[in-house]
């Protein structure tokens, strides 16, 4: 499945959603809307968060799944949390 682009391919600026359309009827909503913070982090961090949630939030399970140590997974999660904090402050 294609991922939603979040950065402009020409200048690397932030992309905005400007129109939403209903699949069931002809309704369209226009405006400028920011993508949710979790979509604004890099794709590999989105995947990490999805895997973490599917592992019931278990860092031990994530360490086993990724074949790395618990502290490595903890550090990765801390980095993703920091990115999300930056995104929500903007």
N, C-alpha and C positions, 0 to 999 in steps of 0.2 A: 504494500500500500504506500502511496506517496505521502511524504511528510509535508505539513504546512510550512511554507517558507516563512522565515521570520526576519531575514535581512535582505536588503536590496542587492541584487547581483551586480549592479553598476557601481554603487558608491558605499555599500555596506551599511546604509542607514536602516533604521527600524521600519519595518513594513506595518501598515495599519489596515485593519478591515474597514472597508468603506461601503460595502453593501452585503446584505443578507437576503436570501430568497427562500420562500417556503416551497417545499417539494409538493405539497398537497393542493396549493392554490396559487394564484398569481401575486400574492402579497410580497412586496419588497420593502426593506428597511434600509435607508441610506444615512450615512453619518460617518464620523471618525471614531473608531473603537480600537483600543489597544488589545493585543492578544493577551490571554491570561499569562501570568508569570511562569507557569510550568511549561508553556509553549515557547517562551522566550529564552530558556536555557538551551545549551547545545543538545543535539539529538542523543548523544551518548549518555548525557546526564538524565534525559527523559527516560531512556531505556533502563538506566540504573534505578530510577525511582519506581518505574513499573515493576521491575523484578523485585525490588525491596517490598513493595506493597503485596505482590503475589506470594512472597515468602513470609507473609504475616508480620512484617516489620522485624524479622529476626536477623540480627547481624551475624549470628553464628551460622544460620542457614545460607546467608549470602556469601560468607567466607568459604563455605564448603562448595557452593555452586560456582564461584569464581576461581576457586583454587588458590586463594590468597589468605593471609592471616586476618584475624579479627581486627587488630589495630589498623590494617590497611583499609578494610571496609569502613571502619569508623571514621578514618581520615577522609575517605571519599565522600561519605555522607555529610561530614562537617563542611567540606568544600561546596557540595551542592546546596546545603542549607545557606551558606554564605552568599552564593549566587542568587538564591531565591530572595534572601533579605535585601540584596541590592536591587533586584527587580521590583520588589514591592515598595521600595522607598522612592522610586523614580516617578 
